[in-house]
Amino acid sequence: MTQHFRKFSPRSDAAYFVKAIMVGLLVGGLGTGFHSSLDFLIGRYAALRASLDGGALPYVVSFALSAACVTGAYLLVRRVAPEAAGSGIQEIEGAMEDKRPLHWAPVLVAKFFGGLLALGSGLVLGREGPTIHMGAMTAEALSRSHALNPEDHKGLLAAGAAAGLAAAFNAPLAAILFIVEETRRQFPFSYRTYMAVIIASILSAAVTEELTNIGPLLVVEVTYVPVWSFLLLGILGVLLGVLGVLFNKILIATMDLFQKIPDGFRWIPALLIGGFTGILLNILPDATGGGEDLVHELIFSKYGVVILLILTVLRFGGVLFSYASGVPGGIFAPMLSIATCAGLAFGVASVNVFSLETDFRSACAVAAMGGFFAASVRAPLVGVVLVMELTGAYALIMPVLVTCTTASLTAHHLGGRPIYEQLLERTLRLAGAPPDPKGNSNSDTPIQLGAQDK
């Protein structure tokens, strides 16, 4: 990120911060509305399945309904705002580099309603992708009400994205750090823009908490983890580093494979993926959905290693196909659920072999969430803070740090690159944009300082 030291009048600062306040309030309300609507749809869908008699009827109805919803989401995105597919984070980064368009109105429509259809169908996608993208587009709409210089404009986009992440997880500090770590190549760092991100994140999370009355989403209580077990957590981090690199490579390869399907037939994978998801909702519901509720349930479950590994594989494959289908949805929450399954499997095996306290299972699950995130997104501090804010397990900060650090180092030495950097490069390649001649990489771009800091 580049620091700028341009002087602004107090009145100009105040006007800019008012926009940041409005962004935070609006995005908090919009995000809460999206989540509440989604919870309502998921609840009604579950009630419908429960009301059906046994036999083949629940499978037929679920196949048809989920297939129709995913196909509808795909067609809505394709016809209204193609850039609304996926999480949208790479689109925001591209816009901050002046390489991607900003059509805020159609994106809001496609992301909101397409997201409800896709996520309500049971796809393995997260709510945070739509709220982050909608947050940035809300900021874009407000920025057009008064002319802003390019740096302030990009700063407000970042504030909107941070507010969307804060609303999704009620995690304002992780949202702020996400901008610092993930968008450091694009973010125009200055006092004004940085404070705008902080203000918008705080207010968005406050609105979400006030409207939903929720604290940490995935409260986990672990009393003690022996220091010697940090060696095991380091090994877990290495395994997660490998898994993160593998996840990134296979996700891009799966999307490229789907891209080879002729335009007129790309709705067919969406239909089939939706239909299969509908069937899976009846057979093994733990393998479907974003995983926000599943994470908490898994930690307190008594699943053995084999079942946990099966869930890891199913959810791993589920997010690959769900994301590649071209509908709105994020990968944060699915990554957390995949990591929880894998971490619990490692923890259960460790408890059985080394006679550790059962709390170590939970510690591995929490640490794995941060480690997998750090390996894939390559934002280790965000992984640590996000997990702390989600679980409230602040006693585990050292185990999580160990796992995130080893996972990130492993991913780096395996040649892995941040997933959103790869997604942006792929988007620009498909759009016909020339490659960056400098070969910049979010993971390796140094922080550039102003003259007074050198």
C-alpha positions in Angstrom: 0.0 0.0 0.0 1.2 3.5 -0.7 1.0 6.3 1.9 -0.2 9.7 0.8 0.3 12.9 2.8 -1.8 15.4 0.9 -3.3 18.1 3.2 -7.0 18.5 3.4 -9.1 21.1 5.3 -11.0 20.0 8.4 -14.3 20.6 6.5 -13.2 18.4 3.7 -12.2 15.6 6.1 -15.5 16.0 7.9 -17.5 15.7 4.6 -15.5 12.6 3.6 -16.1 10.9 7.0 -19.8 11.6 6.8 -19.8 9.6 3.6 -18.0 6.8 5.5 -20.6 7.0 8.2 -23.4 6.7 5.6 -21.6 3.7 4.0 -21.3 1.9 7.3 -24.9 2.5 8.3 -26.3 1.6 4.9 -24.2 -1.5 4.4 -24.9 -2.7 7.9 -28.6 -2.4 7.1 -28.3 -4.0 3.7 -26.2 -6.8 5.0 -28.6 -7.6 7.8 -31.5 -7.5 5.4 -29.7 -10.0 3.1 -28.8 -12.3 5.9 -32.3 -12.2 7.4 -33.9 -12.9 4.0 -31.6 -15.8 3.4 -32.3 -17.3 6.9 -36.0 -17.0 6.1 -35.6 -18.8 2.8 -33.4 -21.5 4.2 -35.8 -22.1 7.1 -38.8 -22.3 4.7 -36.9 -24.7 2.4 -36.0 -26.9 5.4 -39.7 -26.9 6.6 -40.8 -27.9 3.1 -38.5 -30.9 3.0 -39.5 -31.9 6.5 -43.2 -31.8 5.6 -42.8 -34.2 2.7 -43.6 -37.9 3.1 -40.8 -40.4 2.8 -39.8 -42.2 -0.4 -38.6 -40.4 -3.5 -40.8 -37.3 -3.1 -38.3 -35.2 -1.0 -35.5 -36.0 -3.4 -37.6 -35.1 -6.5 -38.8 -31.8 -5.0 -35.4 -30.8 -3.6 -33.7 -31.6 -6.9 -36.2 -29.6 -8.9 -36.3 -26.6 -6.5 -32.5 -26.3 -5.9 -31.9 -26.8 -9.7 -34.4 -24.0 -10.5 -32.9 -21.7 -8.0 -29.3 -22.1 -9.0 -30.2 -21.9 -12.7 -32.2 -18.7 -12.0 -29.3 -17.2 -10.1 -26.9 -18.0 -13.0 -29.3 -16.5 -15.6 -29.9 -13.4 -13.5 -26.2 -12.7 -13.1 -25.4 -13.5 -16.8 -28.1 -11.1 -18.1 -28.0 -8.3 -15.5 -24.4 -8.0 -14.2 -21.9 -10.7 -15.2 -19.3 -9.2 -12.8 -21.7 -10.2 -9.9 -20.6 -13.9 -10.2 -18.5 -15.3 -7.4 -17.5 -13.4 -4.4 -16.8 -10.0 -6.1 -13.6 -9.3 -4.1 -11.5 -9.6 -7.2 -13.9 -7.2 -8.9 -13.3 -4.6 -6.2 -9.6 -5.0 -6.4 -9.8 -4.7 -10.2 -11.9 -1.5 -9.8 -9.4 0.0 -7.4 -6.7 -0.7 -10.1 -9.0 1.0 -12.7 -9.2 -2.2 -14.7 -12.8 -3.3 -13.9 -16.1 -1.5 -14.4 -18.3 -0.2 -11.6 -22.0 -0.7 -12.5 -23.3 -0.4 -9.0 -27.1 -0.6 -9.6 -27.2 -3.8 -11.7 -24.6 -5.4 -9.4 -26.7 -4.7 -6.3 -29.7 -6.3 -7.9 -27.9 -9.3 -9.2 -25.9 -9.9 -6.1 -28.8 -9.5 -3.7 -31.4 -11.6 -5.5 -29.0 -13.9 -7.2 -27.3 -14.5 -3.9 -30.6 -15.3 -2.2 -31.4 -17.9 -4.9 -28.0 -19.5 -4.9 -27.3 -19.6 -1.2 -30.9 -20.5 -0.4 -30.7 -23.6 -2.6 -28.0 -25.1 -0.4 -24.8 -24.4 -2.4 -21.5 -24.5 -0.6 -21.0 -20.8 -0.8 -20.7 -18.0 1.9 -22.8 -15.0 2.6 -19.8 -12.7 3.0 -19.0 -12.6 -0.8 -22.3 -10.9 -1.7 -22.2 -8.5 1.3 -18.6 -7.4 0.5 -19.4 -6.7 -3.1 -22.7 -5.0 -2.3 -20.9 -2.9 0.3 -18.4 -1.6 -2.2 -21.3 -0.9 -4.7 -23.2 1.0 -2.0 -20.0 3.1 -1.5 -19.8 3.6 -5.2 -23.4 4.9 -5.3 -22.7 7.4 -2.6 -19.4 8.5 -4.1 -21.3 9.6 -7.2 -23.4 12.0 -5.2 -20.3 14.3 -4.9 -17.1 14.4 -7.0 -14.2 12.7 -5.3 -10.6 12.5 -6.3 -9.4 9.1 -7.3 -7.7 8.3 -4.0 -10.7 9.2 -1.9 -13.0 7.3 -4.3 -10.9 4.1 -4.0 -10.7 4.6 -0.3 -14.5 4.7 -0.1 -14.8 1.6 -2.1 -12.5 -0.2 0.3 -14.6 1.2 3.2 -17.7 -0.3 1.6 -16.0 -3.7 1.2 -14.8 -3.7 4.8 -18.3 -2.7 6.0 -19.7 -5.7 4.0 -17.2 -8.1 5.7 -17.9 -6.6 9.1 -21.7 -7.1 8.5 -21.2 -10.7 7.3 -19.3 -11.9 10.4 -19.8 -9.1 12.9 -16.0 -8.9 12.8 -15.0 -5.2 12.3 -11.3 -5.6 13.3 -10.8 -8.5 10.8 -12.6 -6.4 8.2 -10.1 -3.5 8.7 -7.1 -5.8 8.6 -8.5 -7.5 5.5 -8.2 -4.2 3.6 -4.7 -3.6 5.0 -3.4 -7.1 4.1 -5.4 -8.2 1.1 -5.7 -4.9 -0.9 -2.3 -3.4 0.1 -1.4 -3.2 -3.6 -4.6 -1.3 -4.5 -5.5 0.6 -1.3 -4.5 4.3 -1.4 -3.3 4.5 2.2 -3.8 7.9 3.9 -5.3 9.2 7.1 -8.6 9.9 5.4 -9.0 6.6 3.6 -7.8 4.5 6.6 -10.1 6.2 9.0 -13.0 5.8 6.5 -12.4 2.1 6.5 -12.4 2.0 10.3 -15.5 4.1 10.7 -17.5 2.2 8.1 -16.5 -1.2 9.6 -17.4 -0.2 13.2 -20.8 1.2 12.2 -21.7 -1.7 9.9 -20.9 -4.2 12.7 -22.8 -2.0 15.2 -25.9 -1.9 13.0 -25.7 -5.7 12.5 -25.4 -6.4 16.2 -28.2 -4.0 17.1 -30.6 -5.5 14.6 -29.7 -9.2 15.2 -28.5 -9.1 18.8 -25.7 -11.5 18.1 -22.2 -11.7 19.6 -19.4 -14.0 18.4 -21.0 -16.4 15.9 -19.2 -19.5 16.8 -18.4 -19.3 20.5 -15.8 -21.9 21.5 -14.5 -22.4 25.0 -11.1 -24.0 25.5 -9.4 -23.7 28.8 -5.9 -25.0 28.3 -3.6 -26.2 25.5 -0.2 -27.5 26.5 2.8 -25.7 25.1 4.4 -28.9 23.8 1.3 -29.5 21.6 2.3 -26.4 19.6 4.5 -28.8 17.6 1.4 -30.7 16.6 -0.3 -27.4 15.7 2.7 -26.5 13.5 2.4 -29.9 11.7 -1.3 -29.1 11.3 -0.3 -25.7 9.8 2.0 -27.4 7.2 -0.8 -29.7 6.2 -3.2 -26.8 5.8 -0.6 -24.9 3.8 -0.5 -27.8 1.3 -4.3 -27.9 1.3 -4.6 -24.2 0.7 -2.3 -24.3 -2.3 -4.2 -27.3 -3.6 -7.5 -25.5 -3.1 -6.4 -22.5 -5.0 -5.1 -24.4 -8.0 -8.1 -26.7 -8.3 -10.5 -23.8 -8.0 -8.9 -21.9 -10.9 -8.7 -25.1 -12.9 -12.4 -26.0 -12.3 -13.4 -22.5 -13.3 -11.3 -22.7 -16.5 -12.9 -26.1 -17.2 -16.4 -24.7 -17.0 -15.3 -21.8 -19.2 -14.7 -24.2 -22.0 -18.4 -25.0 -22.1 -20.1 -23.2 -25.0 -22.0 -20.1 -24.0 -25.4 -21.4 -24.8 -25.0 -24.4 -22.5 -23.4 -22.9 -19.4 -26.7 -23.0 -17.6 -26.6 -26.8 -17.6 -23.8 -27.2 -15.0 -25.7 -24.7 -12.8 -28.8 -26.8 -13.1 -27.0 -30.1 -12.4 -25.0 -28.7 -9.5 -28.2 -27.3 -8.0 -30.1 -30.5 -8.5 -27.3 -32.6 -6.9 -27.2 -30.2 -4.0 -30.9 -30.6 -3.5 -30.5 -34.4 -3.2 -27.5 -34.0 -0.9 -29.7 -31.8 1.4 -31.7 -34.9 2.1 -28.9 -37.4 2.3 -26.1 -35.5 4.1 -27.1 -31.9 4.9 -23.8 -31.3 6.7 -22.1 -31.4 3.2 -24.3 -28.5 2.0 -24.6 -24.8 2.7 -22.1 -22.1 3.5 -21.2 -23.7 6.8 -21.7 -20.8 9.2 -23.9 -22.9 11.5 -22.2 -26.2 10.7 -18.8 -25.1 12.2 -20.3 -24.7 15.7 -22.1 -28.0 15.4 -19.1 -29.9 14.2 -16.9 -28.7 17.1 -19.3 -30.1 19.6 -20.0 -33.3 17.6 -18.6 -36.7 18.4 -17.7 -37.5 14.7 -14.8 -39.8 14.2 -11.8 -39.2 11.9 -13.3 -41.1 8.9 -16.6 -39.1 8.9 -14.7 -35.8 9.3 -12.4 -36.6 6.4 -15.4 -37.5 4.2 -17.1 -34.2 5.1 -13.8 -32.4 4.3 -13.7 -33.9 0.8 -17.4 -33.3 0.1 -17.3 -29.7 1.2 -14.0 -29.2 -0.6 -15.5 -30.4 -3.8 -18.8 -28.7 -3.1 -17.3 -25.2 -3.0 -15.3 -25.8 -6.1 -18.3 -26.7 -8.2 -20.6 -24.2 -6.5 -18.2 -21.3 -7.1 -17.4 -22.3 -10.7 -21.1 -22.5 -11.6 -21.1 -18.7 -12.0 -23.6 -17.6 -9.3 -23.0 -15.1 -6.4 -21.4 -16.4 -3.3 -18.2 -16.3 -1.2 -15.6 -18.8 -0.2 -14.7 -17.5 3.3 -17.4 -19.4 5.1 -16.9 -22.6 3.2 -13.2 -22.4 3.8 -13.8 -22.1 7.5 -16.1 -25.2 7.4 -13.6 -27.2 5.4 -10.8 -26.3 7.8 -13.0 -27.2 10.8 -13.6 -30.7 9.4 -9.9 -31.2 8.6 -8.8 -29.7 11.9 -11.2 -31.8 13.9 -10.0 -34.9 12.1 -6.4 -34.0 13.0 -7.4 -33.2 16.6 -9.4 -36.4 17.1 -6.4 -38.4 15.8 -4.0 -36.5 18.1 -6.2 -37.0 21.2 -6.3 -40.8 20.4 -2.6 -41.1 19.9 -1.1 -38.7 22.5 -3.8 -39.0 25.2 -4.4 -35.2 25.1 -7.4 -33.6 26.7 -10.5 -33.5 24.5 -10.2 -29.7 24.4 -7.4 -30.2 21.9 -10.0 -31.2 19.3 -11.6 -27.8 19.6 -8.2 -26.0 19.6 -7.3 -27.8 16.3 -10.6 -26.8 14.8 -10.2 -23.1 15.7 -6.6 -23.0 14.7 -7.3 -24.8 11.4 -9.9 -22.1 10.4 -7.2 -19.5 10.6 -4.5 -21.7 9.0 -6.5 -22.6 5.9 -7.6 -19.0 5.4 -4.0 -17.9 5.8 -2.7 -20.5 3.3 -5.3 -19.7 0.6 -5.9 -15.9 1.0 -2.3 -15.3 2.2 -3.5 -12.9 4.9 -2.4 -14.5 8.1 -3.2 -11.7 10.5 -6.7 -11.5 9.1 -7.0 -15.2 9.6 -6.0 -14.9 13.3 -8.2 -12.0 14.1 -11.2 -13.3 12.1 -11.1 -16.6 14.0 -10.8 -14.7 17.4 -13.7 -12.5 16.6 -15.9 -15.4 15.4 -15.2 -17.8 18.2 -14.3 -15.5 21.2 -11.6 -18.1 22.0 -8.9 -15.5 22.8 -7.1 -18.1 25.0 -6.2 -19.8 21.7 -4.4 -16.8 20.2 -1.0 -18.5 20.4 -2.1 -21.8 18.9 -3.9 -20.0 16.1 -0.8 -17.8 15.5 1.4 -20.9 15.3 -0.9 -22.6 12.8 -1.5 -19.5 10.6 2.2 -18.8 10.5 3.3 -22.3 9.5 0.4 -22.6 7.0 1.3 -19.3 5.4 5.0 -20.1 5.2 4.3 -23.5 3.7 2.0 -22.0 1.1 4.7 -19.5 0.2 7.5 -22.1 -0.1 5.2 -24.3 -2.3 4.9 -21.3 -4.7 1.2 -20.7 -3.8 -0.3 -17.3 -4.6 -3.2 -15.5 -3.0 -6.5 -16.8 -4.3 -8.0 -13.3 -5.0 -4.9 -12.2 -6.9 -5.3 -15.3 -9.1 -9.0 -14.7 -9.5 -8.4 -11.1 -10.6 -5.7 -12.2 -13.1 -8.1 -14.7 -14.5 -10.9 -12.1 -14.8 -8.6 -9.7 -16.6 -7.3 -12.4 -18.9 -10.9 -13.4 -19.9 -11.7 -9.7 -20.4 -8.7 -9.3 -22.7 -6.7 -7.0 -20.5 -3.0 -7.0 -20.9 -1.0 -8.7 -18.1 0.8 -6.5 -15.5 4.3 -5.9 -17.0 5.7 -5.5 -13.5 4.3 -8.9 -12.4 3.1 -7.4 -9.1 1.9 -9.9 -6.5 -0.1 -9.1 -3.4 2.0 -11.5 -1.5 5.4 -10.0 -2.4 4.7 -6.3 -3.1 6.5 -4.2 -0.5 4.9 -1.5 1.4 5.9 1.8 -0.1 6.4 4.7 2.3 6.2 8.4 2.0 9.4 10.4 2.0 9.0 11.3 5.7 9.0 7.6 6.6 12.0 6.5 4.7 
